[in-house]
Amino acid sequence: MGGSGDDERPGASAQEADGKDLFRLGTQRDDVELRRYEYPWPEPGTRAEKRARRHVLYWWALTVVSGITAAVVYLAWPWQYVPPGGGGHTWYVLYTPVLGLSIGVALVSFAFGFIVLVKRFFPEEQAVQQRHDAEHSPAEDRATLAATAAEAANASGLRRRSVFTRAAGLGVGALGTGLGVTILGGVVHNPWDTTGLNESAKDTLWRTGWKPVAGETVYLRADSGDPHEVILVRPEDLGAPGIMSVVPFRESERDNPEMLSKARHRADNPATLLRLPPRTEVAPKAGREGMNVGDFYAYSRVCTHLGCPVTMYEGRTDRLFCPCHQSMFDLREHAKPIFGPATRALPQLPIDLDESGYFVATGDFTAPIGPSFWELEP
């Protein structure tokens, strides 16, 4: 087969010739006329052919490097959160971009390599097919289809150029390794397992600044706007109905401006202390016994929809409102959402009074704060 589709490619074996007969038979039965069928490299082994082959291999070599890089980044890169200014913050910021770039380059380079392979090594074909009703036996159809596929492999030189097959397999393997590690990594390793970690490394979505550590008392500190001002809260500081923004405070932080500021600016710390009107009936809920002090309740200030601050309180109906997307939470039902896009109740903060009459937190929030995600139920 040459320019007209009737000449044999140089060096074709007898087995290939038999396959070409089936290939011709398949085109005839499908009423296909090959107007042009030209091999890109009629003489194998030329310098131009080797150069084109290197172009394909370069792309797939980049696939291998990028796929392995993605796996190494996922497994070894320091991904734990580091606040701005802290040692290693730059590495933390670069984790997601480098991981995404590695996977993206692996996918794109493999596709580009395949495109170059098709454009530079597959025959250039121009065919015309007439409309017809197929009346061939399934066996003939299978044989001619297999012959057509074999002809494409022979014509492109994939069987002769086994380096392409090996390179493509290596690229797919590396790409699959990178994708597989990132997809299955969270299944193999539990990201919330804090066994053996120090206290700062144990901070996850399931743990906030309200978590008592080493038995130290955690007070409710009024958020006055001054990051260094310490105002502890008593019941008489809040009228009914009333609302107050609070953050955690420990006595060990009193003379440490950095820690005082951090407690106020940490995203999962803000809470709302509420005083409901007298004789408000709150529906009982299993596991919430003893988490309030009379008419005083405390909930996360972070909306469970998209993380906006829930700052509006309607004392007449005992409801909290999120001003961003109008989610509404019923305080008589333990901050259950009753309107808007939020689907999960605001996590409750268990509170009590110490011997001096100040509010203290007796534990962390009842659930992870902020927007819901796939591991959480409403």
N, C-alpha and C positions, 0 to 999 in steps of 0.2 A: 504494500500500500504506500503510495507516495502522494503527490499533490492531487491526483485524481482518485485516490483510495484504492488503486489496483496493484501498486508496487510493494514488494516486501521490504521491510527495514533491513539494512545491512546487518548480517550476523544473526538473523532470526533462526531459531532451531526448528527441527521438524515438529516438536511438540507445540511450539508457538504457531507454526503454520496450521496445524490442525485447529488450534483455537481460533485462528483468523478465519478459517472456513465457517466455524460456528458463528463467529462475529458477523461475517457477511450474510449468513443465513438469517440471523436475527434482524439485521437491517432490512433485508428483502421482505421478510414476513411482516415487518412493521411498516412497509412501504416508505422506507427512509432512503433517500438518495444523498450520498456523501459528495457534495460539490467540492469540498476541500478538506484534506486531512493530512497535515504536514507535521513531521516530527521536528521538534526544536533543535535537536542535536543528532543529525543523521550520522555524523562521525563521532563516536564516543571517545572521551579522553582528551578532548581539545582543551587549550588553556581557558577559553571562554566558558566551557562547561564546568571546569573545576572552579573557576571564579564564582559562577552562579551557585554551585554546590556549597561553597564556603559561606555565601550570603545566607542560605537557609540554615546552615549549622550555627552561624553566629547568633541568629535570632533564638534558636532552640537552646544554645548554650546560656544565653541570657535568661531563658525560662528556668533552666536548672538552677542557676545562681539565685534568682529571685525567689523561687519556690523554697529553696533551702533557707534563704535569709528570712523569709516569713516564719518558718517553723522555729528558727533560732530566736528571732525577736519575741515571738509569743512565749517561748519557754524561759528565756534568760534575761530579757530586757526588764529593768526595774519599773514596774507598772504601778506600784503603790503611790497613793496620793502624797505629794509634798507641797506645802503651801508656798506661794511666791516668796522668794528671798531665802528659802531653805536650801540646804545642800542637796543637790540632785533634782531640783525642780525642773531644770531644762530637760533632763533625761525623761522625767515623767511626762512633760508636755509633748515630747517628740514620739512617745510610744505609739499612740494611735496613728499619727501620720506615717511613720515609718512602716508600721504593719500594713496599713492600707496601701501604701505605695508599693511595697514588695509584692503583695498579692496582685495589684493592678498591673504592674510591669510583667509579672509572670503570665497573666492571662493575655495581655496585649502582645507580648513578644511571641508567644506560641501561635496566636492567630496570624501575626505578620509572617512568621516563618512558613506557615501553611499556605498563605496567600502567595508568597514568593515561589514556593514549590510548585503550585498549580500554574502560575503565570510563566515560569521559566522552564518547566520540565514536562508539562502535559501537552499533548498534541493540540495544534490549532485546528479546529474543526468547524466546517460550515455544512449543515445538513438541512434537507428539506423533507418533510414528512407529509404524505397525503392523508386525508381523512379516510378512515376505513373502520370496518367492524372486525374485531379480533375473533378468529375462529380457529385458534391453535390449541393444541393439547397442553395441559399443564406441564407435562414432562418436557416438551419442546421449549416452552416459555422459560422454565427453570434453567435448561441447558444453555439457551441463548443469553439469558441474563448473566449467568456465571461467566460465559465467554466474553461478554461485553466488559464485565468488571476485570477479568484477566487481561483483556486487551489494553484497558486503561493502565493497569499496573505495568504491563510489559512496555507499552509505548512511552510511559513516563520514566521508565528505567528504575522503578522502585525495587524490583526484584534484583536487578543487577547492582543497584546502588544500595546495598544493605545498610550502609552507614546512615541513610535517612531513616530507615525503620528503627535502628538502634537509638538514634538521636531523638526521634519522636517519642519512643517508649520511655527514654530517660527523662525527657521534658514532661511528659504526662505524669510520670512517677513523682518527680519533684513538685510539680504543681499540685498533684493530689495530696502529697505529704503536707505542703503548706496549708492547703485548705482543710485537710482532715484534722490537723493539729488544732487549728483555730476553732473549728466547728465542734470537735469532740473534747477539746481541752477542758471545758467547763463540766463535762460529764465525768471525765476521769479524775479530775482534781476538784474537790469542793472548795470554791473560793471563799466560803464563809467559815471554814475550819480554822480556828485561831489557836489550836493546840501548839504550844511551844513558842508562841510569839510574845514579844514584850507588850506592855500595856498600850503604847501608842500605836503599835501595828494591829491591835485588835479592833480598832475603830472601823466598823463596816456599816452597811445600811441597817443592821440590826442593833447597833450600839451608838449612842449619842453622848454628848457631854454631860447628860444627867445620870449616867450610869455610876453608882457608888463604887469607889475604888479603895481597897484596903480599909474599909470601914469608916472612911471620912464622911462627915455629914455634908450633904449637898443642900444648900439653902436656895430659896426662891429670891432672886435679886431683881428689884424693879429696874426696868430698862429706861433710864432717865434721858438717854441720849448722850451722856458723857461716858465714854468707854472706861474711865477709871473711877467713876463714882460708885460706891457700894451702899445701896439702900436695901436693907432686908425688910421683908413684908410681914405684917401682922394682920389678923382678921379685921381690926378696926381701921385699917388703912384703905379699905375698899367698901363703899356703900352698896346697897342693893336697890335695883340691879346695877351691876358694875362690871368693868372689864379692865385688865391691866396686863401689859406686856412684861414678861419676866424671862430671865436667863439664869443659868446655874452659877452658883458661887460656892467656893470652898475657902475655909480660913487660910489654907496654905497659899492661896492666891492673893491675899489682901495686899501685900507689899510688893507684888509683882505686876507692874503695869502691862507687860507683854501678855501674861496669862489672862488678866482682866479683860483686855481688848480682844483676845482670841475667843474667850467665852461668849462675848457679845457678837462677834462677827462670824462665828462658825454657823454654817447654813442650816444645820439640823437642830440647833439649840433653841431657837425662839419658841416660846410657849405663851399661852394665854391663860391667865388666872381669872376665873369668872365667879361672880356672886349672883346666884339666881334669886329672884324675889322670894320672900318667905312663903312657906307652905307650897312651893312648887313640887309637883309630883313627878319624879324621874322614874321611868320604867326600870324595874330590876333587870340586871343582866348577869349571867353566870360569869364568875371570875372577876367581877368588878367590885365586889364587896370590900368596903374599907378603903377605897381609893380616893374618897372625897372627905372633906371636913364640913359636915353640915351642908349648908347651901353653897359651899365653895368647891369648884371643880377646876381642873387644869387640863388643857388640850394643846396639841401641837398647833402652832400658828401657820404651818405650811400646808397649803391646799393639796389634797390628794389627787387633783386633776393635773395641773401643770406647775405646781410649786409656788403659786402666788401667795402673798401674805393674807390670811383671813383676818381682817381687821374690823369688820363692821358687825355690830351686835344690836339686835332689836330686843330690848328687855320685855316688851309687852307680849311677844310671841315666843320668847326664849329660843331665838335662832341666830346663828352666825352666818354671815354672808361673805363670799369672796368677790371683791370688786372687779376682778379681771373678766371672769366668764359667768358670773352670777350663780355659782353653785351655792346651795342653801343647806345648812346643817341644823338638825333639830336637837337641841340640848336636852330635851326631855327623853330622847332616845339615844343618849350617849353620843351626840354629834353625828348621827346617822344622816347621810345625804338624802334629801327629799326633793331636790330640784337642781337642774343644771347638769353639766357633763361629769362631775365627780361621781364615782361609783363606790368609793370606800370611805368609811367613817374616819374622822380625825382621830389619830391615836391619842389615848388618854394618858396623862402623867399622874401616877399615884402620889398623893400628898398627905401630909400629917402636920401636927404641931410639935415642936420640941418643948423641953421643959421651960424655956424662956418665952414661949408663945409665938415663936417665929415659924413661918411655913418652911417645911423641908420636903424634899423628894425622897420617897422610900424605895424608889426603883426607877428603871428607865421606862420609856413609852411602851404602851401595850403592843405596838406594831411598828414596823419601819415607817418613817415619816416620808412625806412627799408623794410624788406621782406613783400610781400603781404600775406594776410591770408583771410579766408573765408568771413569775413564781408566787405571786400573791393572789389570794382569793378576795372578793369584795368584802 
